[in-house]
Amino acid sequence: MKKIIVLPFFFVLFGCAELQSIAEQAMEDPGMVTDSQISSGLKQALQFGIDHQVSKLTAEDGFFSNELVRIVLPEELRKVDDGLRKIGLGNLADEGLKLMNAAASDAVKEATPIFVNAIKDMSITDARDILMGGNGAATQFLRNKTSDELYQKFYPVVDNSFGKVGADQIWTQAIDKYNSLPFTQDVNNNLTEYVTQQALEGVFTMIAVEESKIRTDLQSRTTDLLQKVFRLQD
């Protein structure tokens, strides 16, 4: 007897008529993958990227403890870090770096609803293009759909977080100390734009990690739906 498994996830995305149609088609050809299943599989894969990877960035030290996304000083400010360490103020520099990363973690908490809306609006054509577009195609889809909105959400959060966690004071103090050293060229202490951009890059880096796992590692396809859909691109 042929057995059809309908995942609970489908009931969120499809009505009864669509589910019946999928079931009838599967009875005729159990190996067939419908357009609706492809769409659902890609949506599930992107949701896993958010649930499994992006959420890690919002935890304490989510950026700072992750070498893939840890935010370091922009090149023009690295001389500040070097200068502070040379005069015994390495602790001040370390604290400033941690607070920059903490601001990025705060900002990423704003990302989930934006991603959810983008995933919800994915068309069947989008899903097919992403599935056959190769590694990184799903991440690029989210980048294209959400970057502008994420930036608008992230920037004020980073700016506010700098004040909340004291990063503005730490870096103002650090850079002022550096600027007071003899034979140094003064540097600007506005890091909000830089950290916002780095937070965005960190988010898409982690989504790409999960996408790559699902595309290349069979063990990472943890649902029947993912296994069935991603076999098409193998």
MISELUM-231219 format. One record per residue: residue number from 1; residue in one letter; x, y, z of N, C-alpha, C in turn. Coordinates in Angstrom, 2 decimals, padded with zeros to 5 digits, m for minus. Example, Ala and Ser with C-alpha at 12.3 -4.5 7.8 and 13.67 -1.06 7.14 Angstrom:
2
num  residuo  neast  nnorth  nup  caeast  canorth  caup  ceast  cnorth  cup
1  a  013.19  m005.69  007.80  012.30  m004.50  007.80  013.20  m003.30  007.80
2  s  012.85  m002.25  007.08  013.67  m001.06  007.14  012.90  000.03  007.87
***
This chain:
234
num  residuo  neast  nnorth  nup  caeast  canorth  caup  ceast  cnorth  cup
1  m  000.84  m001.20  000.00  000.00  000.00  000.00  000.87  001.24  000.00
2  k  000.55  002.20  m000.88  001.33  003.43  m000.95  000.97  004.32  000.22
3  k  001.97  004.93  000.75  001.77  005.77  001.95  002.17  007.20  001.64
4  i  001.29  008.14  001.92  001.57  009.55  001.68  001.72  010.24  003.02
5  i  002.81  010.95  003.18  003.06  011.70  004.41  002.87  013.18  004.11
6  v  001.97  013.81  004.80  001.75  015.25  004.65  002.26  015.95  005.89
7  l  003.28  016.74  005.73  003.89  017.41  006.88  002.96  018.46  007.46
8  p  002.93  018.64  008.80  002.13  019.69  009.41  002.47  021.06  008.86
9  f  003.71  021.25  008.41  004.15  022.55  007.89  003.26  023.02  006.73
10  f  002.73  022.02  005.94  001.91  022.39  004.80  000.65  023.15  005.21
11  f  000.07  022.79  006.35  m001.20  023.38  006.72  m001.08  024.87  006.96
12  v  000.13  025.36  007.23  000.35  026.78  007.40  000.31  027.49  006.06
13  l  000.78  026.81  005.01  000.99  027.46  003.72  m000.12  027.19  002.71
14  f  m000.88  026.10  002.85  m001.84  025.73  001.83  m003.22  025.49  002.44
15  g  m004.24  025.72  001.61  m005.60  025.39  002.00  m005.89  023.94  001.71
16  c  m007.10  023.48  002.08  m007.47  022.07  001.92  m007.48  021.65  000.46
17  a  m007.99  022.53  m000.42  m008.07  022.18  m001.84  m006.69  021.93  m002.42
18  e  m005.71  022.79  m002.05  m004.35  022.63  m002.55  m003.71  021.36  m002.02
19  l  m003.98  021.07  m000.74  m003.43  019.84  m000.15  m003.99  018.61  m000.86
20  q  m005.29  018.63  m001.18  m005.91  017.50  m001.86  m005.30  017.31  m003.24
21  s  m005.05  018.43  m003.95  m004.44  018.36  m005.27  m003.05  017.75  m005.21
22  i  m002.26  018.20  m004.20  m000.91  017.65  m004.04  m000.98  016.15  m003.75
23  a  m001.90  015.74  m002.89  m002.02  014.34  m002.53  m002.41  013.48  m003.74
24  e  m003.36  014.00  m004.57  m003.80  013.25  m005.74  m002.66  013.08  m006.74
25  q  m001.88  014.16  m006.94  m000.75  014.07  m007.87  000.30  013.09  m007.37
26  a  000.53  013.10  m006.05  001.53  012.20  m005.47  001.10  010.74  m005.60
27  m  m000.25  010.46  m005.54  m000.74  009.09  m005.70  m000.46  008.59  m007.11
28  e  m000.59  009.49  m008.11  m000.33  009.11  m009.48  001.17  008.86  m009.71
29  d  002.01  009.67  m009.08  003.47  009.54  m009.24  004.13  009.93  m007.92
30  p  004.38  008.96  m007.02  004.93  009.27  m005.69  006.27  009.97  m005.74
31  g  007.01  009.83  m006.86  008.32  010.47  m006.94  008.26  011.90  m007.46
32  m  007.09  012.32  m007.91  006.95  013.64  m008.49  007.05  014.72  m007.42
33  v  007.66  015.83  m007.79  007.74  016.99  m006.90  006.94  018.11  m007.54
34  t  005.93  018.58  m006.85  005.07  019.63  m007.41  005.70  021.00  m007.21
35  d  005.19  021.98  m007.97  005.64  023.35  m007.79  005.39  023.84  m006.37
36  s  004.25  023.45  m005.82  003.92  023.88  m004.46  004.90  023.30  m003.44
37  q  005.32  022.06  m003.67  006.29  021.45  m002.77  007.66  022.13  m002.88
38  i  008.05  022.48  m004.11  009.31  023.20  m004.29  009.27  024.52  m003.54
39  s  008.15  025.25  m003.69  008.00  026.52  m002.99  008.08  026.32  m001.48
40  s  007.37  025.31  m000.99  007.38  025.04  000.45  008.75  024.63  000.95
41  g  009.47  023.83  000.14  010.80  023.38  000.55  011.79  024.53  000.64
42  l  011.73  025.44  m000.33  012.63  026.60  m000.28  012.29  027.51  000.89
43  k  011.01  027.69  001.14  010.61  028.51  002.29  011.08  027.87  003.59
44  q  010.97  026.56  003.67  011.41  025.86  004.87  012.93  025.99  005.04
45  a  013.67  025.87  003.95  015.13  025.98  004.02  015.54  027.37  004.51
46  l  014.90  028.41  003.99  015.22  029.76  004.43  014.83  029.97  005.89
47  q  013.70  029.42  006.28  013.29  029.55  007.68  014.29  028.86  008.60
48  f  014.81  027.71  008.16  015.83  027.03  008.96  017.08  027.89  009.09
49  g  017.43  028.60  008.02  018.58  029.49  008.10  018.40  030.54  009.16
50  i  017.19  031.06  009.27  016.89  032.07  010.30  016.87  031.42  011.68
51  d  016.16  030.31  011.79  016.01  029.67  013.10  017.31  029.09  013.63
52  h  018.09  028.48  012.75  019.30  027.77  013.19  020.54  028.64  013.26
53  q  020.60  029.68  012.45  021.85  030.44  012.35  021.69  031.91  012.76
54  v  020.74  032.63  012.17  020.61  034.06  012.48  020.29  034.27  013.95
55  s  019.47  033.41  014.51  019.10  033.56  015.92  020.32  033.50  016.84
56  k  021.37  032.78  016.41  022.58  032.69  017.24  023.24  034.06  017.41
57  l  023.07  034.92  016.41  023.71  036.23  016.45  023.10  037.14  017.50
58  t  021.87  036.86  017.91  021.20  037.72  018.89  021.56  037.33  020.32
59  a  022.24  036.21  020.51  022.62  035.78  021.85  023.77  036.64  022.37
60  e  024.03  036.54  023.66  025.15  037.28  024.24  026.45  036.85  023.55
61  d  027.24  037.81  023.11  028.47  037.55  022.36  028.21  036.79  021.07
62  g  027.00  036.93  020.51  026.65  036.23  019.29  027.55  036.58  018.12
63  f  027.95  037.83  018.01  028.90  038.25  016.98  030.33  038.05  017.45
64  f  030.63  038.50  018.64  032.02  038.53  019.11  032.63  037.14  019.20
65  s  031.84  036.13  019.56  032.37  034.78  019.74  032.36  033.97  018.44
66  n  031.87  034.54  017.36  031.75  033.84  016.09  032.78  034.40  015.10
67  e  033.80  033.62  014.80  034.88  034.12  013.94  034.41  034.45  012.53
68  l  033.31  033.84  012.09  032.81  034.13  010.75  032.27  035.55  010.61
69  v  031.75  036.10  011.72  031.06  037.38  011.62  031.56  038.42  012.62
70  r  032.55  038.05  013.45  033.03  039.01  014.46  033.42  040.33  013.79
71  i  032.96  041.41  014.38  033.23  042.74  013.83  034.55  043.25  014.41
72  v  035.46  043.58  013.53  036.73  044.16  013.93  036.74  045.61  013.47
73  l  037.73  046.34  013.90  037.79  047.76  013.55  038.02  047.95  012.06
74  p  037.38  048.98  011.49  037.72  049.31  010.10  039.19  049.71  010.02
75  e  039.75  049.57  008.84  041.19  049.74  008.66  041.69  051.08  009.21
76  e  040.92  052.15  008.97  041.39  053.47  009.39  041.42  053.63  010.91
77  l  040.73  052.73  011.64  040.74  052.83  013.11  041.64  051.79  013.76
78  r  042.23  050.91  012.99  043.09  049.90  013.59  044.34  050.53  014.21
79  k  044.73  051.67  013.68  045.87  052.36  014.29  045.52  052.86  015.69
80  v  044.21  053.11  015.93  043.79  053.48  017.28  044.01  052.31  018.22
81  d  043.57  051.13  017.78  043.75  049.92  018.58  045.23  049.69  018.87
82  d  046.06  049.76  017.83  047.50  049.54  018.01  048.10  050.58  018.95
83  g  047.68  051.83  018.77  048.23  052.90  019.60  047.87  052.73  021.06
84  l  046.62  052.32  021.33  046.19  052.13  022.72  046.96  050.98  023.38
85  r  047.17  049.92  022.65  047.88  048.77  023.22  049.34  049.11  023.52
86  k  049.92  049.95  022.68  051.31  050.33  022.90  051.50  051.16  024.16
87  i  050.45  051.85  024.60  050.57  052.67  025.81  049.85  052.02  027.00
88  g  049.60  050.70  026.89  049.05  049.96  028.02  047.54  050.06  028.19
89  l  046.81  050.45  027.13  045.36  050.58  027.22  044.65  049.50  026.38
90  g  045.24  048.30  026.37  044.64  047.19  025.62  043.26  046.83  026.12
91  n  043.02  046.93  027.43  041.70  046.60  027.99  040.63  047.52  027.44
92  l  040.97  048.78  027.27  040.02  049.74  026.73  039.66  049.38  025.29
93  a  040.66  048.98  024.52  040.42  048.59  023.13  039.57  047.33  023.06
94  d  039.86  046.35  023.92  039.08  045.10  023.93  037.63  045.37  024.27
95  e  037.40  046.21  025.26  036.02  046.52  025.67  035.28  047.23  024.54
96  g  035.96  048.11  023.84  035.33  048.81  022.72  034.91  047.86  021.62
97  l  035.74  046.85  021.32  035.40  045.87  020.30  034.20  045.03  020.71
98  k  034.15  044.62  021.96  033.02  043.82  022.45  031.72  044.60  022.37
99  l  031.77  045.88  022.67  030.56  046.69  022.65  030.09  046.95  021.23
100  m  031.01  047.06  020.29  030.61  047.17  018.88  029.83  045.93  018.46
101  n  030.32  044.76  018.83  029.66  043.51  018.47  028.33  043.35  019.20
102  a  028.25  043.85  020.43  026.99  043.80  021.17  025.93  044.65  020.49
103  a  026.32  045.79  019.93  025.37  046.64  019.22  024.83  045.92  017.99
104  a  025.67  045.17  017.30  025.21  044.41  016.13  024.21  043.33  016.54
105  s  024.47  042.66  017.65  023.54  041.64  018.14  022.18  042.25  018.45
106  d  022.17  043.42  019.04  020.91  044.11  019.31  020.15  044.38  018.01
107  a  020.85  044.81  016.99  020.21  045.17  015.72  019.57  043.96  015.05
108  v  020.23  042.82  015.12  019.75  041.63  014.41  018.42  041.14  014.98
109  k  018.09  041.50  016.19  016.79  041.13  016.75  015.63  041.71  015.95
110  e  015.92  042.73  015.14  014.89  043.34  014.31  014.69  042.60  012.99
111  a  015.51  041.61  012.71  015.55  041.02  011.37  014.44  040.02  011.10
112  t  014.06  039.22  012.09  013.19  038.07  011.84  011.88  038.43  011.14
113  p  011.10  039.41  011.61  009.84  039.70  010.91  010.03  040.16  009.47
114  i  011.15  040.82  009.19  011.43  041.25  007.82  011.70  040.04  006.93
115  f  012.46  039.08  007.44  012.72  037.86  006.70  011.45  037.04  006.50
116  v  010.63  036.96  007.53  009.39  036.18  007.44  008.50  036.72  006.33
117  n  008.39  038.03  006.22  007.58  038.64  005.17  008.14  038.35  003.78
118  a  009.46  038.40  003.66  010.09  038.12  002.37  009.86  036.67  001.95
119  i  009.97  035.76  002.90  009.76  034.34  002.62  008.31  034.09  002.23
120  k  007.39  034.72  002.94  005.97  034.56  002.67  005.61  035.01  001.26
121  d  006.29  036.04  000.77  005.99  036.61  m000.54  006.71  035.90  m001.69
122  m  007.50  034.89  m001.39  008.23  034.17  m002.44  007.26  033.49  m003.40
123  s  007.43  033.69  m004.69  006.58  033.07  m005.69  007.12  031.69  m006.06
124  i  006.30  030.92  m006.77  006.74  029.61  m007.23  007.89  029.76  m008.22
125  t  007.82  030.79  m009.06  008.93  031.05  m010.00  010.21  031.36  m009.25
126  d  010.11  032.20  m008.20  011.27  032.49  m007.36  011.87  031.20  m006.82
127  a  010.99  030.33  m006.32  011.45  029.09  m005.68  012.20  028.20  m006.66
128  r  011.65  028.05  m007.87  012.32  027.21  m008.87  013.68  027.81  m009.26
129  d  013.71  029.13  m009.45  014.97  029.79  m009.80  016.01  029.62  m008.71
130  i  015.58  029.73  m007.46  016.49  029.58  m006.32  017.01  028.15  m006.23
131  l  016.10  027.19  m006.35  016.48  025.78  m006.22  017.55  025.40  m007.23
132  m  017.38  025.83  m008.46  018.31  025.44  m009.51  019.40  026.49  m009.72
133  g  019.43  027.51  m008.90  020.39  028.59  m009.06  021.74  028.33  m008.43
134  g  021.87  027.20  m007.74  023.15  026.85  m007.14  023.33  027.43  m005.75
135  n  024.42  027.04  m005.12  024.69  027.44  m003.74  024.76  028.96  m003.63
136  g  024.04  029.51  m002.66  024.03  030.95  m002.45  022.82  031.64  m003.05
137  a  022.06  030.95  m003.90  020.92  031.59  m004.57  019.82  031.98  m003.58
138  a  019.57  031.15  m002.58  018.53  031.48  m001.59  018.96  032.67  m000.73
139  t  020.23  032.66  m000.35  020.75  033.78  000.44  020.68  035.08  m000.37
140  q  021.02  035.01  m001.64  020.98  036.20  m002.49  019.55  036.70  m002.66
141  f  018.60  035.79  m002.72  017.19  036.18  m002.79  016.82  037.03  m001.58
142  l  017.18  036.55  m000.40  016.86  037.32  000.81  017.62  038.63  000.86
143  r  018.86  038.62  000.42  019.65  039.85  000.40  018.97  040.90  m000.49
144  n  018.55  040.47  m001.69  017.90  041.40  m002.61  016.59  041.94  m002.07
145  k  015.84  041.08  m001.39  014.51  041.44  m000.93  014.50  042.25  000.36
146  t  015.54  042.10  001.18  015.46  042.66  002.53  016.53  043.66  002.91
147  s  017.60  043.80  002.13  018.74  044.61  002.57  018.35  046.05  002.92
148  d  017.59  046.69  002.06  017.24  048.09  002.30  016.42  048.24  003.58
149  e  015.43  047.37  003.75  014.58  047.45  004.94  015.38  047.12  006.20
150  l  016.26  046.11  006.11  017.08  045.76  007.26  017.98  046.92  007.66
151  y  018.56  047.58  006.67  019.44  048.71  006.99  018.67  049.79  007.74
152  q  017.47  050.10  007.27  016.66  051.13  007.92  016.31  050.75  009.36
153  k  016.14  049.47  009.60  015.84  048.99  010.96  017.10  048.92  011.82
154  f  018.20  048.48  011.22  019.43  048.25  011.98  020.07  049.55  012.45
155  y  020.12  050.54  011.57  020.90  051.75  011.87  020.49  052.41  013.18
156  p  019.19  052.72  013.40  018.83  053.37  014.67  019.05  052.47  015.88
157  v  018.92  051.15  015.68  019.16  050.24  016.80  020.63  050.25  017.19
158  v  021.51  050.21  016.20  022.95  050.28  016.48  023.29  051.60  017.16
159  d  022.76  052.67  016.63  023.02  053.99  017.21  022.57  054.05  018.66
160  n  021.36  053.55  018.91  020.84  053.54  020.28  021.62  052.59  021.17
161  s  022.00  051.44  020.60  022.72  050.44  021.39  024.08  050.96  021.81
162  f  024.75  051.70  020.94  026.03  052.29  021.32  025.88  053.10  022.60
163  g  024.78  053.86  022.70  024.56  054.64  023.91  024.18  053.76  025.08
164  k  023.33  052.75  024.82  022.83  051.90  025.90  023.94  051.08  026.55
165  v  024.81  050.49  025.73  025.87  049.63  026.29  027.16  050.39  026.57
166  g  027.16  051.68  026.24  028.33  052.49  026.55  029.41  052.50  025.49
167  a  029.10  051.94  024.30  030.13  051.87  023.26  030.53  053.26  022.79
168  d  029.57  054.19  022.76  029.90  055.53  022.30  030.92  056.19  023.23
169  q  030.73  056.00  024.53  031.67  056.58  025.50  033.03  055.89  025.42
170  i  033.00  054.56  025.30  034.26  053.81  025.23  035.08  054.27  024.03
171  w  034.43  054.33  022.86  035.18  054.67  021.67  035.54  056.15  021.61
172  t  034.67  056.99  022.13  035.03  058.41  022.19  036.26  058.59  023.06
173  q  036.26  057.91  024.22  037.40  057.98  025.12  038.66  057.41  024.47
174  a  038.49  056.24  023.81  039.65  055.59  023.19  040.23  056.45  022.08
175  i  039.36  056.96  021.22  039.85  057.74  020.07  040.41  059.09  020.53
176  d  039.77  059.68  021.54  040.31  060.93  022.08  041.71  060.73  022.64
177  k  041.91  059.59  023.33  043.23  059.31  023.87  044.24  059.13  022.74
178  y  043.80  058.42  021.70  044.70  058.21  020.56  045.02  059.54  019.89
179  n  043.99  060.37  019.69  044.20  061.65  019.01  045.11  062.59  019.80
180  s  045.19  062.35  021.13  046.04  063.22  021.95  047.51  062.80  021.93
181  l  047.77  061.61  021.36  049.16  061.15  021.29  049.94  062.01  020.30
182  p  051.20  062.27  020.58  052.01  063.06  019.65  052.27  062.31  018.35
183  f  052.36  063.04  017.28  052.71  062.49  015.96  051.66  061.53  015.41
184  t  050.40  061.70  015.82  049.32  060.88  015.25  048.36  061.79  014.49
185  q  047.70  061.20  013.50  046.71  061.95  012.73  045.33  061.65  013.30
186  d  044.55  062.69  013.58  043.25  062.50  014.19  042.34  061.65  013.31
187  v  041.49  060.82  013.98  040.53  059.97  013.25  039.12  060.28  013.74
188  n  038.14  059.94  012.89  036.73  060.16  013.20  036.23  059.04  014.11
189  n  035.34  059.36  015.04  034.88  058.34  015.99  033.45  057.88  015.74
190  n  032.89  058.13  014.56  031.52  057.71  014.24  031.54  056.32  013.60
191  l  031.10  055.32  014.36  031.16  053.95  013.88  029.79  053.35  013.54
192  t  028.71  054.11  013.70  027.37  053.55  013.53  027.16  052.97  012.13
193  e  027.54  053.71  011.10  027.37  053.24  009.73  028.15  051.95  009.50
194  y  029.38  051.93  009.96  030.24  050.75  009.76  029.65  049.52  010.44
195  v  029.23  049.64  011.69  028.71  048.49  012.43  027.39  048.02  011.82
196  t  026.57  048.95  011.34  025.32  048.57  010.69  025.58  047.70  009.48
197  q  026.53  048.10  008.65  026.86  047.33  007.46  027.44  045.96  007.82
198  q  028.27  045.93  008.85  028.86  044.66  009.28  027.81  043.73  009.86
199  a  026.81  044.28  010.54  025.72  043.46  011.08  024.93  042.82  009.93
200  l  024.67  043.59  008.89  023.98  043.05  007.71  024.77  041.91  007.08
201  e  026.07  042.11  006.91  026.91  041.08  006.32  026.91  039.83  007.18
202  g  026.93  040.01  008.49  026.92  038.87  009.40  025.66  038.04  009.26
203  v  024.53  038.70  009.12  023.25  038.00  008.96  023.27  037.13  007.71
204  f  023.67  037.70  006.59  023.64  036.94  005.34  024.73  035.88  005.30
205  t  025.82  036.10  006.00  026.84  035.07  006.10  026.29  033.82  006.78
206  m  025.53  034.00  007.85  025.01  032.86  008.59  023.87  032.17  007.84
207  i  023.07  032.91  007.10  022.05  032.28  006.28  022.72  031.43  005.20
208  a  023.81  031.94  004.63  024.55  031.20  003.61  025.12  029.91  004.17
209  v  025.53  029.91  005.41  026.05  028.70  006.06  024.98  027.61  006.06
210  e  023.76  027.97  006.47  022.69  026.98  006.53  022.27  026.53  005.14
211  e  022.21  027.46  004.19  021.86  027.07  002.82  022.86  026.07  002.27
212  s  024.14  026.33  002.47  025.18  025.43  001.96  025.06  024.04  002.58
213  k  024.75  023.99  003.86  024.59  022.69  004.53  023.45  021.90  003.91
214  i  022.31  022.57  003.69  021.15  021.86  003.14  021.40  021.42  001.71
215  r  022.12  022.23  000.95  022.39  021.88  m000.45  023.42  020.77  m000.59
216  t  024.38  020.69  000.31  025.52  019.79  000.10  025.59  018.63  001.09
217  d  024.89  018.72  002.21  024.98  017.69  003.24  023.62  017.03  003.42
218  l  023.51  015.78  003.00  022.23  015.08  003.07  021.70  015.00  004.49
219  q  022.58  014.91  005.48  022.17  014.81  006.87  021.49  016.09  007.36
220  s  021.74  017.20  006.68  021.14  018.47  007.09  019.72  018.65  006.54
221  r  019.32  017.77  005.66  017.93  017.80  005.15  017.07  017.01  006.12
222  t  016.65  017.67  007.15  016.07  016.98  008.31  014.58  016.75  008.21
223  t  013.95  017.10  007.10  012.52  016.80  006.92  012.34  016.09  005.58
224  d  011.23  015.35  005.45  010.93  014.68  004.20  010.83  015.68  003.05
225  l  010.28  016.85  003.35  010.10  017.88  002.34  011.45  018.36  001.79
226  l  012.39  018.65  002.67  013.71  019.10  002.22  014.41  018.02  001.42
227  q  014.30  016.78  001.85  014.95  015.69  001.14  014.39  015.55  m000.28
228  k  013.07  015.62  m000.39  012.42  015.43  m001.68  012.75  016.58  m002.64
229  v  012.67  017.81  m002.14  012.86  018.99  m003.00  014.32  019.14  m003.43
230  f  015.24  019.00  m002.49  016.65  019.27  m002.82  017.31  018.13  m003.58
231  r  016.64  016.99  m003.68  017.16  015.94  m004.58  017.15  016.41  m006.03
232  l  016.25  017.37  m006.34  016.17  017.87  m007.71  017.44  018.61  m008.13
233  q  018.16  019.21  m007.18  019.34  019.98  m007.54  020.63  019.19  m007.35
234  d  020.52  017.98  m006.86  021.73  017.16  m006.62  022.33  016.69  m007.95
***
